[in-house]
Amino acid sequence: MKFETFMLHGLFIASLLVCSLILAAMVTTSTTMPVQLAHENGIGAQLLATPSSCALPPDGVICPRVAG
């Protein structure tokens, strides 16, 4: 019984140590390049890049192709 208790205490301390090291690494990390989600191209450039010839309507019916 004493051996099992010793092993459980050791496992608890080891997992607590690993979790605290991971938390410390997440808190103290610094990135060299921050994430910029739509900063380089403005919203105007993004809207111009989207196709406007055959947009999907709200009802979900796709426009047919005209053979010709």
BAKESE-882854 format. One line per field, with one value per residue: residue in three letters; x, y, z of N, C-alpha, C in turn; residue number from 0. Coordinates in Angstrom, 3 decimals. Layout:
BEGIN
rest: ALA / ...
nu: X / ...
nv: Y / ...
nw: Z / ...
cau: X / ...
cav: Y / ...
caw: Z / ...
cu: X / ...
cv: Y / ...
cw: Z / ...
nr: NUM / ...
This chain:
BEGIN
rest: MET / LYS / PHE / GLU / THR / PHE / MET / LEU / HIS / GLY / LEU / PHE / ILE / ALA / SER / LEU / LEU / VAL / CYS / SER / LEU / ILE / LEU / ALA / ALA / MET / VAL / THR / THR / SER / THR / THR / MET / PRO / VAL / GLN / LEU / ALA / HIS / GLU / ASN / GLY / ILE / GLY / ALA / GLN / LEU / LEU / ALA / THR / PRO / SER / SER / CYS / ALA / LEU / PRO / PRO / ASP / GLY / VAL / ILE / CYS / PRO / ARG / VAL / ALA / GLY
nu: 0.825 / 1.977 / 3.841 / 2.281 / 1.022 / 3.237 / 4.050 / 1.818 / 1.927 / 4.364 / 3.786 / 1.822 / 3.299 / 5.170 / 3.487 / 2.372 / 4.653 / 5.338 / 3.057 / 3.217 / 5.638 / 4.942 / 2.928 / 4.434 / 6.134 / 4.294 / 3.395 / 5.670 / 6.718 / 7.871 / 7.026 / 8.618 / 7.530 / 4.529 / 1.156 / -0.731 / -3.794 / -5.504 / -4.043 / -2.092 / -3.253 / -5.869 / -9.404 / -10.672 / -9.037 / -9.376 / -12.105 / -12.186 / -10.831 / -12.532 / -14.771 / -17.457 / -19.234 / -20.875 / -22.307 / -23.126 / -26.439 / -28.623 / -30.474 / -29.150 / -29.082 / -27.250 / -26.099 / -26.874 / -24.727 / -24.303 / -24.607 / -22.608
nv: -1.191 / 1.229 / 1.594 / 1.973 / 4.383 / 6.058 / 5.962 / 7.146 / 9.721 / 10.535 / 10.463 / 12.434 / 14.719 / 14.775 / 15.169 / 17.620 / 19.201 / 19.013 / 20.189 / 22.792 / 23.633 / 23.672 / 25.623 / 27.839 / 28.075 / 28.776 / 31.240 / 32.862 / 32.930 / 34.533 / 35.854 / 36.153 / 37.206 / 38.741 / 37.543 / 38.549 / 39.081 / 40.187 / 42.281 / 43.147 / 43.262 / 45.358 / 45.641 / 46.393 / 45.398 / 42.701 / 42.403 / 43.036 / 40.895 / 38.783 / 36.679 / 37.973 / 37.260 / 34.965 / 34.488 / 32.609 / 32.331 / 33.190 / 31.091 / 28.826 / 27.718 / 26.972 / 28.984 / 28.273 / 27.107 / 28.735 / 27.370 / 27.845
nw: 0.000 / 0.712 / -1.305 / -3.607 / -2.965 / -2.815 / -5.511 / -6.773 / -5.684 / -6.732 / -9.489 / -9.594 / -8.847 / -10.940 / -13.194 / -12.505 / -12.594 / -15.322 / -16.502 / -15.427 / -16.552 / -19.274 / -19.230 / -18.373 / -20.577 / -22.555 / -21.632 / -21.485 / -24.034 / -27.002 / -30.090 / -33.259 / -35.530 / -35.695 / -36.032 / -38.710 / -39.847 / -42.049 / -42.967 / -44.779 / -47.373 / -48.122 / -47.366 / -49.675 / -51.753 / -51.321 / -51.809 / -54.513 / -55.551 / -55.328 / -57.137 / -59.034 / -60.945 / -60.869 / -58.246 / -55.319 / -54.506 / -51.661 / -51.357 / -52.099 / -54.624 / -57.426 / -60.091 / -63.502 / -66.199 / -69.276 / -72.381 / -75.157
cau: 0.000 / 2.838 / 4.489 / 1.311 / 0.842 / 4.462 / 4.020 / 0.798 / 2.452 / 5.403 / 3.132 / 1.173 / 4.338 / 5.736 / 2.522 / 2.278 / 5.862 / 5.226 / 2.030 / 3.718 / 6.635 / 4.227 / 2.278 / 5.477 / 6.603 / 3.264 / 3.273 / 6.883 / 7.202 / 7.721 / 7.108 / 9.426 / 6.658 / 3.144 / 0.173 / -1.539 / -4.769 / -5.857 / -3.460 / -1.326 / -4.221 / -7.044 / -10.678 / -10.985 / -8.320 / -9.993 / -13.393 / -11.942 / -10.312 / -13.607 / -15.546 / -18.812 / -20.052 / -21.857 / -22.267 / -24.110 / -27.518 / -28.939 / -31.244 / -28.234 / -29.172 / -26.112 / -26.547 / -26.485 / -23.826 / -24.948 / -23.849 / -22.591
cav: 0.000 / 2.393 / 1.750 / 2.560 / 5.780 / 6.747 / 6.076 / 8.125 / 11.039 / 10.846 / 10.758 / 13.731 / 15.758 / 14.831 / 15.781 / 19.021 / 19.838 / 19.117 / 21.186 / 24.124 / 23.989 / 24.014 / 26.913 / 28.864 / 28.256 / 29.492 / 32.609 / 33.641 / 32.877 / 35.748 / 35.528 / 37.096 / 37.857 / 38.588 / 37.116 / 39.647 / 38.360 / 40.796 / 43.600 / 43.550 / 43.658 / 45.963 / 44.993 / 46.695 / 44.449 / 41.388 / 42.405 / 43.022 / 39.588 / 37.788 / 36.678 / 38.493 / 36.912 / 33.942 / 34.288 / 31.662 / 33.065 / 32.704 / 29.855 / 27.723 / 27.201 / 27.463 / 29.465 / 27.326 / 27.598 / 28.940 / 26.727 / 28.711
caw: 0.000 / 0.779 / -2.604 / -4.524 / -2.571 / -3.233 / -6.967 / -7.123 / -5.345 / -7.715 / -10.751 / -9.449 / -8.860 / -12.288 / -14.101 / -12.116 / -13.093 / -16.781 / -16.815 / -15.105 / -17.558 / -20.506 / -19.003 / -18.361 / -21.951 / -23.310 / -21.148 / -21.697 / -25.412 / -27.799 / -31.499 / -34.023 / -36.501 / -35.235 / -37.019 / -39.220 / -40.641 / -43.324 / -42.815 / -45.952 / -48.391 / -47.522 / -47.678 / -51.070 / -52.606 / -51.141 / -52.499 / -55.953 / -55.937 / -55.304 / -58.381 / -58.863 / -62.097 / -60.541 / -56.805 / -54.805 / -53.850 / -50.318 / -51.332 / -52.326 / -55.982 / -58.214 / -61.402 / -64.568 / -67.243 / -70.561 / -73.449 / -76.311
cu: 0.871 / 3.516 / 3.543 / 1.079 / 2.053 / 4.473 / 2.979 / 1.249 / 3.521 / 4.819 / 2.442 / 2.190 / 4.938 / 4.773 / 2.333 / 3.485 / 5.791 / 4.203 / 2.513 / 4.808 / 5.982 / 3.550 / 3.297 / 6.009 / 5.581 / 3.197 / 4.488 / 7.385 / 6.965 / 7.919 / 7.945 / 8.584 / 5.216 / 2.227 / -0.660 / -2.526 / -5.215 / -5.272 / -2.754 / -2.240 / -5.444 / -8.307 / -11.079 / -10.302 / -8.917 / -11.339 / -13.223 / -11.465 / -11.401 / -14.380 / -16.970 / -19.727 / -21.142 / -21.763 / -23.358 / -25.204 / -27.853 / -29.716 / -30.397 / -28.277 / -28.053 / -26.607 / -26.051 / -25.510 / -24.590 / -24.062 / -23.796 / -21.286
cv: 1.258 / 2.652 / 2.407 / 4.039 / 6.599 / 6.970 / 7.117 / 9.553 / 11.467 / 11.194 / 12.116 / 14.860 / 15.897 / 15.495 / 17.258 / 19.801 / 20.032 / 20.174 / 22.601 / 24.559 / 24.377 / 25.372 / 28.052 / 29.122 / 29.020 / 30.954 / 33.446 / 33.628 / 34.201 / 35.366 / 36.576 / 37.849 / 37.684 / 38.191 / 38.328 / 39.053 / 39.114 / 42.187 / 44.061 / 44.017 / 44.218 / 45.232 / 45.266 / 45.726 / 43.057 / 41.313 / 42.388 / 41.659 / 38.524 / 37.819 / 37.159 / 38.073 / 35.912 / 33.636 / 33.327 / 32.433 / 32.467 / 31.399 / 28.638 / 27.140 / 27.825 / 27.876 / 28.531 / 27.970 / 27.693 / 28.319 / 27.670 / 29.017
cw: 0.000 / -0.573 / -3.613 / -4.219 / -2.996 / -4.750 / -7.411 / -6.812 / -6.348 / -9.075 / -10.714 / -9.518 / -10.257 / -13.259 / -13.774 / -12.637 / -14.608 / -17.168 / -16.514 / -16.078 / -18.877 / -20.369 / -19.007 / -19.765 / -22.781 / -22.902 / -21.533 / -23.127 / -26.116 / -29.258 / -32.214 / -35.035 / -36.048 / -36.370 / -37.423 / -40.204 / -41.874 / -43.338 / -44.088 / -47.077 / -47.693 / -47.936 / -49.126 / -52.024 / -52.487 / -51.843 / -54.012 / -56.428 / -55.947 / -56.609 / -58.127 / -60.003 / -61.739 / -59.052 / -56.383 / -54.063 / -52.479 / -50.292 / -51.666 / -53.722 / -56.812 / -59.586 / -62.501 / -65.544 / -68.552 / -71.626 / -74.644 / -76.788
nr: 0 / 1 / 2 / 3 / 4 / 5 / 6 / 7 / 8 / 9 / 10 / 11 / 12 / 13 / 14 / 15 / 16 / 17 / 18 / 19 / 20 / 21 / 22 / 23 / 24 / 25 / 26 / 27 / 28 / 29 / 30 / 31 / 32 / 33 / 34 / 35 / 36 / 37 / 38 / 39 / 40 / 41 / 42 / 43 / 44 / 45 / 46 / 47 / 48 / 49 / 50 / 51 / 52 / 53 / 54 / 55 / 56 / 57 / 58 / 59 / 60 / 61 / 62 / 63 / 64 / 65 / 66 / 67
